[in-house]
């Protein structure tokens, strides 16, 4: 990223997220309260997929994660920072041997690693997205990760409700598509199972308490991109790209066609079909259970929320 136009006197912050699917770094400088990205990194480690039946991370996964942390430390040390924050999400929240990895990672980074609760993750993700919502609106922000799904609702820059469910793409993929078979029966079962897990949250985040809904994870952006590249009629609203239920159903039909040996799914690249099917099942369940007609995309997320929180604390900004 290019930082040649940044103000050297503007405070610079770094946020590093040790996520279930990937490790993500964002470094940004604030000018007049607006963040300008200076550096970033996305490393797809897929920690959640390395959990064994006893809930422990494999030795190989921990070694790869520590190697990644060491490389990211060099990026963190590349410029003076006003503050930096490192957080871990659901897989390191749940892994039975996380106590072996976290101290080693902290020593490597020279920074404390805070393991976020699901609610904290939802709240910080909402902070990262809220600035893009229309003034005075009540946005609901959703995030689908490798190990959990988050919800947060608020207005202005104040969160009014946040929650999390241990429902992620990795476990859903292993449970319903672990044998590599993706068909209409297994896909419908994945959607139904996700709806059961999400049912208790429907009343708290339904249409009566929100004005718009944003998807704030790479998972949502990937599904929206795949829908567009495979012919779905994706719409836009509030200045953001979006996807509706019809678009998701079209993508679901194309995923099943691809899995059945038919027309290849455009834009798949290195993505595993079973992970796409699992993520799609969760997103369809969310839209059905929470009665969401249109889901807007957002490039912001947890990292952006962490940076905003750091800047707000430093400058005592209003909540």
C-alpha positions in Angstrom: 0.0 0.0 0.0 1.2 3.5 -0.8 1.7 5.9 2.1 3.5 8.7 0.3 0.7 11.2 0.9 0.3 10.6 4.6 0.9 13.2 7.2 4.0 12.1 9.2 2.4 13.8 12.3 -0.8 11.8 12.1 -1.1 8.9 14.5 -0.6 5.5 13.1 -2.1 2.3 14.5 -2.0 -1.4 13.8 -4.5 -4.2 14.3 -3.7 -7.8 13.9 -6.5 -10.4 14.0 -5.6 -14.1 14.6 -8.7 -15.5 13.1 -10.1 -19.0 12.6 -9.7 -18.9 8.8 -6.9 -16.4 8.4 -4.5 -14.0 10.1 -5.1 -10.3 9.0 -3.1 -7.2 9.6 -4.1 -3.6 9.0 -1.9 -0.6 9.6 -3.6 2.8 9.1 -2.9 6.5 9.8 -5.6 8.8 10.9 -6.0 12.2 9.4 -9.0 14.4 10.6 -10.5 11.3 12.1 -10.4 9.4 8.9 -8.2 6.2 8.6 -5.9 5.9 5.6 -4.6 2.3 5.1 -0.8 2.1 4.9 -0.1 -1.6 5.0 -2.0 -4.9 5.2 -1.7 -8.6 5.0 -4.1 -11.6 4.7 -2.7 -15.0 5.4 -5.1 -17.9 5.0 -4.0 -20.4 7.7 -7.4 -22.1 8.3 -6.7 -22.9 12.0 -10.2 -24.1 12.6 -9.7 -26.9 10.0 -6.7 -28.2 12.0 -8.7 -28.9 15.2 -8.8 -32.6 16.0 -11.7 -34.6 17.5 -10.5 -33.6 21.0 -10.5 -29.9 20.1 -6.8 -29.4 20.0 -4.7 -27.6 17.3 -2.3 -29.8 15.5 1.5 -29.2 16.0 1.9 -28.4 12.3 -0.8 -25.7 12.5 0.7 -24.1 15.6 4.2 -24.1 13.9 2.8 -22.5 10.7 0.9 -19.9 12.8 4.0 -19.0 14.8 6.0 -18.7 11.5 3.3 -16.3 10.2 3.3 -14.3 13.4 7.1 -13.9 13.1 6.7 -12.5 9.6 4.0 -10.2 10.6 6.1 -8.8 13.5 8.5 -7.5 10.9 5.6 -5.6 9.2 4.6 -4.2 12.6 8.1 -3.0 13.3 8.4 -1.3 9.8 7.1 2.1 11.0 6.5 3.9 14.4 3.1 3.2 15.8 1.0 5.2 18.3 -0.6 1.9 19.4 -1.1 -1.6 18.3 -3.6 -4.3 19.2 -3.6 -8.1 18.6 -6.7 -10.2 19.1 -7.7 -13.8 18.6 -11.1 -15.1 17.7 -13.2 -18.3 18.0 -10.7 -21.1 17.2 -8.2 -19.8 19.8 -11.1 -19.2 22.1 -12.1 -22.8 21.9 -8.9 -24.8 21.2 -8.0 -26.9 24.3 -4.2 -26.3 23.7 -4.4 -22.6 22.9 -2.5 -22.0 26.2 0.5 -23.5 24.4 0.3 -21.3 21.4 -0.7 -17.9 22.8 2.3 -17.3 25.1 4.7 -18.3 22.3 2.9 -15.9 19.9 3.0 -13.1 22.5 6.7 -13.5 23.0 7.3 -13.5 19.3 5.3 -10.3 18.8 6.3 -8.6 21.9 2.6 -7.6 22.3 -0.3 -8.9 24.4 -2.8 -11.1 22.5 -6.4 -10.6 23.8 -8.7 -13.5 23.1 -12.1 -11.9 22.3 -15.4 -13.2 23.4 -17.9 -13.6 20.6 -19.8 -10.6 21.8 -16.6 -8.4 21.8 -15.8 -9.6 18.3 -19.3 -8.6 17.2 -19.2 -5.2 18.8 -15.8 -4.3 17.4 -16.8 -5.5 13.9 -19.9 -3.3 14.1 -17.6 -0.3 15.0 -15.6 -1.0 11.9 -18.7 -0.9 9.6 -20.9 1.7 11.3 -19.2 4.7 9.6 -20.4 3.5 6.2 -24.1 3.3 7.2 -26.5 6.1 6.3 -26.7 8.8 9.0 -29.3 8.1 11.6 -29.9 4.5 10.5 -29.9 1.4 12.7 -27.6 -1.0 10.9 -27.3 -4.7 11.7 -23.8 -6.0 11.0 -23.2 -9.8 10.4 -20.0 -11.6 10.2 -19.5 -15.3 9.3 -16.1 -16.7 10.2 -14.4 -20.1 10.2 -15.5 -20.8 13.7 -18.4 -18.5 14.6 -21.1 -16.1 13.4 -21.6 -12.7 14.9 -24.4 -10.1 15.1 -24.4 -6.5 16.3 -27.0 -3.8 16.2 -26.7 -0.1 16.9 -27.2 3.5 15.9 -24.7 6.4 15.4 -21.5 5.0 16.9 -23.2 3.2 19.8 -23.8 -0.6 19.8 -27.1 -1.5 21.4 -26.9 -5.3 21.2 -24.3 -7.9 20.2 -24.1 -11.6 20.1 -22.3 -14.7 18.7 -23.1 -18.3 17.8 -20.5 -21.1 17.6 -21.5 -21.7 13.9 -18.7 -21.4 11.4 -17.9 -22.4 7.9 -15.2 -24.9 8.8 -17.2 -27.1 11.2 -20.3 -26.8 9.0 -18.2 -28.0 6.0 -16.8 -31.0 7.9 -20.2 -32.0 9.4 -22.2 -31.9 6.2 -19.7 -32.1 3.3 -16.8 -33.8 5.0 -16.9 -36.8 2.6 -16.6 -34.5 -0.3 -20.2 -35.1 -1.4 -22.3 -32.0 -2.0 -25.9 -32.6 -3.1 -29.4 -31.2 -2.5 -30.0 -33.4 0.5 -26.8 -32.5 2.4 -27.1 -28.8 1.5 -30.7 -28.6 2.7 -29.6 -30.3 6.0 -26.8 -27.8 6.4 -29.3 -24.9 6.0 -31.8 -26.5 8.4 -29.2 -27.1 11.0 -27.9 -23.5 10.8 -31.4 -22.2 11.1 -32.0 -24.1 14.3 -28.8 -22.6 15.8 -29.8 -19.1 14.8 -33.5 -19.3 15.7 -33.0 -17.8 19.2 -31.6 -14.6 17.8 -34.4 -13.9 15.3 -36.5 -11.7 17.6 -33.4 -9.6 18.8 -32.2 -8.7 15.3 -35.4 -8.8 13.2 -36.8 -6.2 10.7 -38.5 -4.2 13.5 -35.2 -3.1 15.1 -33.0 -2.4 12.1 -33.0 -0.3 8.9 -30.3 -2.1 6.9 -28.0 -5.1 7.1 -24.3 -5.3 6.3 -22.1 -8.4 5.8 -18.7 -7.5 7.3 -16.6 -10.6 6.6 -14.5 -12.0 3.7 -17.0 -14.9 3.6 -19.9 -12.6 2.7 -17.8 -10.7 0.1 -16.7 -13.9 -1.5 -20.2 -15.3 -1.8 -21.4 -12.0 -3.3 -18.6 -12.1 -5.8 -19.3 -15.7 -6.7 -22.9 -14.9 -7.2 -22.1 -12.1 -9.6 -19.6 -14.1 -11.5 -22.1 -16.9 -12.0 -24.9 -14.8 -13.3 -26.9 -13.8 -10.2 -28.7 -10.5 -10.4 -27.0 -8.8 -7.4 -28.3 -5.4 -6.5 -26.9 -2.3 -4.8 -28.3 0.0 -2.2 -26.9 2.7 0.2 -23.9 3.0 -2.1 -22.8 -0.6 -1.5 -23.0 -3.8 -3.5 -25.4 -6.3 -2.2 -27.0 -9.7 -2.6 -30.6 -10.8 -2.0 -32.1 -14.2 -1.3 -32.8 -14.8 -5.0 -29.1 -14.3 -5.8 -28.1 -16.7 -3.1 -30.6 -19.3 -4.4 -29.1 -18.9 -7.9 -25.6 -19.4 -6.4 -26.8 -22.4 -4.5 -28.1 -24.0 -7.7 -24.7 -23.4 -9.4 -22.8 -24.9 -6.5 -24.9 -28.1 -6.7 -24.5 -28.1 -10.5 -20.7 -27.8 -10.1 -20.6 -30.5 -7.4 -22.6 -32.9 -9.6 -20.1 -32.7 -12.4 -21.9 -30.1 -14.5 -20.9 -26.6 -15.5 -17.8 -25.5 -13.5 -18.4 -22.7 -10.9 -16.8 -19.5 -12.2 -14.4 -17.7 -9.9 -13.8 -20.7 -7.6 -10.0 -20.5 -7.9 -8.4 -22.2 -4.9 -11.6 -22.1 -2.8 -12.9 -25.6 -1.8 -16.4 -26.3 -3.0 -17.4 -27.7 0.4 -16.3 -24.5 2.2 -18.3 -22.5 -0.3 -21.4 -24.7 0.2 -21.0 -24.5 4.0 -20.7 -20.7 4.0 -23.7 -20.4 1.6 -25.8 -22.6 3.9 -25.1 -20.4 6.9 -25.8 -17.1 4.9 -29.0 -18.5 3.5 -30.1 -19.6 7.0 -29.2 -16.1 8.4 -31.3 -14.4 5.7 -34.2 -16.7 6.2 -34.2 -16.8 10.0 -33.6 -13.0 10.4 -35.9 -12.1 7.5 -33.3 -10.3 5.6 -34.2 -9.4 2.0 -31.0 -7.5 1.0 -27.5 -7.9 2.5 -25.1 -5.1 1.8 -21.3 -5.7 1.4 -18.7 -3.9 3.5 -15.0 -3.8 3.1 -14.6 -2.9 6.8 -14.6 -5.4 9.6 -13.0 -6.4 12.9 -9.6 -4.9 12.1 -11.2 -1.5 11.2 -13.1 -1.6 14.5 -10.0 -2.3 16.5 -8.3 0.7 14.8 -11.3 3.0 15.5 -11.3 1.9 19.1 -7.6 2.6 19.5 -8.0 6.1 17.9 -11.1 6.8 20.0 -9.4 5.9 23.3 -6.3 8.0 22.4 -8.4 11.1 21.5 -11.4 10.5 23.8 -13.8 10.5 21.0 -17.6 10.3 21.7 -19.1 6.8 21.7 
